[in-house]
Amino acid sequence: MKIVIIGGSGLIGSKLVINLRHRGHEVLAASPDSGGNTITGEGLAEALAGAEVVVDVSNSSRATTR
Ligand SMILES: NC(=O)c1ccc[n+]([C@@H]2O[C@H](COP(=O)([O-])OP(=O)(O)OC[C@H]3O[C@@H](n4cnc5c(N)ncnc54)[C@H](OP(=O)(O)O)[C@@H]3O)[C@@H](O)[C@H]2O)c1
């Protein structure tokens, strides 16, 4: 199952990515730096393509300065 973690590079998200990968899931960590900005939409469609589950653990307050 492909699972997208919005904010997957963050403190919480990175732990979630590791845990889900340990359980054998295909996990994509999405963030503005890696592609997948929930404020601007940049890279979001590509990141979400084929995903069955999306988990949003982003901290959007930093995104407005990008
Ligand atoms: N840490 C805690 O103890 C704690 C406790 C309770 C609740 N929370 C909540 O959990 C969430 C995550 O916290 P955290 O401590 O893991 O935050 P963090 O370390 O600051 O990580 C934030 C993540 O959100 C991403 N992000 C920022 N703007 C985004 C956008 N527009 N689109 C997509 N991703 C975006 C960041 O990407 P970049 O790396 O590219 O900037 C990063 O991956 C927050 O909502 C926070 O309020 C955290």
The ligand as an SDF file (V2000), in Angstrom:
LIG
                    3D

 48 52  0  0  0  0  0  0  0  0999 V2000
    6.4540   17.8900   17.8220 N   0  0  0  0  0  0  0  0  0  0  0  0
    5.5340   17.7470   18.7710 C   0  0  0  0  0  0  0  0  0  0  0  0
    5.8280   17.4290   19.9520 O   0  0  0  0  0  0  0  0  0  0  0  0
    4.0700   17.9290   18.4430 C   0  0  0  0  0  0  0  0  0  0  0  0
    3.1140   17.7430   19.4480 C   0  0  0  0  0  0  0  0  0  0  0  0
    1.7560   17.8770   19.1610 C   0  0  0  0  0  0  0  0  0  0  0  0
    1.3670   18.2250   17.8720 C   0  0  0  0  0  0  0  0  0  0  0  0
    2.3100   18.4230   16.9140 N   0  0  0  0  0  0  0  0  0  0  0  0
    1.8450   18.7860   15.5870 C   0  0  0  0  0  0  0  0  0  0  0  0
    2.3180   17.8290   14.6370 O   0  0  0  0  0  0  0  0  0  0  0  0
    2.5970   18.4820   13.4070 C   0  0  0  0  0  0  0  0  0  0  0  0
    4.0580   18.2110   12.9980 C   0  0  0  0  0  0  0  0  0  0  0  0
    4.9230   18.6550   14.0330 O   0  0  0  0  0  0  0  0  0  0  0  0
    6.5160   18.4870   13.9120 P   0  0  0  0  0  0  0  0  0  0  0  0
    7.0820   18.8090   15.2460 O   0  0  0  0  0  0  0  0  0  0  0  0
    6.8260   17.1640   13.2820 O   0  0  0  0  0  0  0  0  0  0  0  0
    6.8690   19.7000   12.9030 O   0  0  0  0  0  0  0  0  0  0  0  0
    8.2250   19.9780   12.1030 P   0  0  0  0  0  0  0  0  0  0  0  0
    9.3360   19.1530   12.6380 O   0  0  0  0  0  0  0  0  0  0  0  0
    8.3590   21.4580   12.0300 O   0  0  0  0  0  0  0  0  0  0  0  0
    7.8950   19.4150   10.6530 O   0  0  0  0  0  0  0  0  0  0  0  0
    6.9440   20.0660    9.8720 C   0  0  0  0  0  0  0  0  0  0  0  0
    6.8090   19.3290    8.5580 C   0  0  0  0  0  0  0  0  0  0  0  0
    5.8040   19.9810    7.8040 O   0  0  0  0  0  0  0  0  0  0  0  0
    6.3240   20.2120    6.5120 C   0  0  0  0  0  0  0  0  0  0  0  0
    5.6190   21.3360    5.9070 N   0  0  0  0  0  0  0  0  0  0  0  0
    5.6520   22.6620    6.2430 C   0  0  0  0  0  0  0  0  0  0  0  0
    4.8670   23.3490    5.4230 N   0  0  0  0  0  0  0  0  0  0  0  0
    4.3100   22.4630    4.5580 C   0  0  0  0  0  0  0  0  0  0  0  0
    3.4440   22.5800    3.4570 C   0  0  0  0  0  0  0  0  0  0  0  0
    2.9320   23.7590    3.0600 N   0  0  0  0  0  0  0  0  0  0  0  0
    3.1020   21.4660    2.7560 N   0  0  0  0  0  0  0  0  0  0  0  0
    3.5660   20.2520    3.1290 C   0  0  0  0  0  0  0  0  0  0  0  0
    4.3980   20.0700    4.1700 N   0  0  0  0  0  0  0  0  0  0  0  0
    4.7780   21.1690    4.8790 C   0  0  0  0  0  0  0  0  0  0  0  0
    7.8140   20.4560    6.7240 C   0  0  0  0  0  0  0  0  0  0  0  0
    8.5240   20.3200    5.4970 O   0  0  0  0  0  0  0  0  0  0  0  0
   10.0170   20.9630    5.2820 P   0  0  0  0  0  0  0  0  0  0  0  0
   10.9530   20.0520    6.0140 O   0  0  0  0  0  0  0  0  0  0  0  0
   10.2030   20.9340    3.7980 O   0  0  0  0  0  0  0  0  0  0  0  0
    9.9690   22.3460    5.8520 O   0  0  0  0  0  0  0  0  0  0  0  0
    8.1020   19.3410    7.7210 C   0  0  0  0  0  0  0  0  0  0  0  0
    8.2240   18.0950    7.0420 O   0  0  0  0  0  0  0  0  0  0  0  0
    2.3030   19.9860   13.6150 C   0  0  0  0  0  0  0  0  0  0  0  0
    1.0030   20.2680   13.1460 O   0  0  0  0  0  0  0  0  0  0  0  0
    2.3770   20.1360   15.1090 C   0  0  0  0  0  0  0  0  0  0  0  0
    1.5690   21.2020   15.5550 O   0  0  0  0  0  0  0  0  0  0  0  0
    3.6330   18.2560   17.1710 C   0  0  0  0  0  0  0  0  0  0  0  0
  1  2  1  0
  2  3  2  0
  2  4  1  0
  4  5  1  0
  4 48  2  0
  5  6  2  0
  6  7  1  0
  7  8  2  0
  8  9  1  0
  8 48  1  0
  9 10  1  0
  9 46  1  0
 10 11  1  0
 11 12  1  0
 11 44  1  0
 12 13  1  0
 13 14  1  0
 14 15  2  0
 14 16  1  0
 14 17  1  0
 17 18  1  0
 18 19  2  0
 18 20  1  0
 18 21  1  0
 21 22  1  0
 22 23  1  0
 23 24  1  0
 23 42  1  0
 24 25  1  0
 25 26  1  0
 25 36  1  0
 26 27  1  0
 26 35  1  0
 27 28  2  0
 28 29  1  0
 29 30  1  0
 29 35  2  0
 30 31  1  0
 30 32  2  0
 32 33  1  0
 33 34  2  0
 34 35  1  0
 36 37  1  0
 36 42  1  0
 37 38  1  0
 38 39  2  0
 38 40  1  0
 38 41  1  0
 42 43  1  0
 44 45  1  0
 44 46  1  0
 46 47  1  0
M  CHG  2   8   1  16  -1
M  END
$$$$
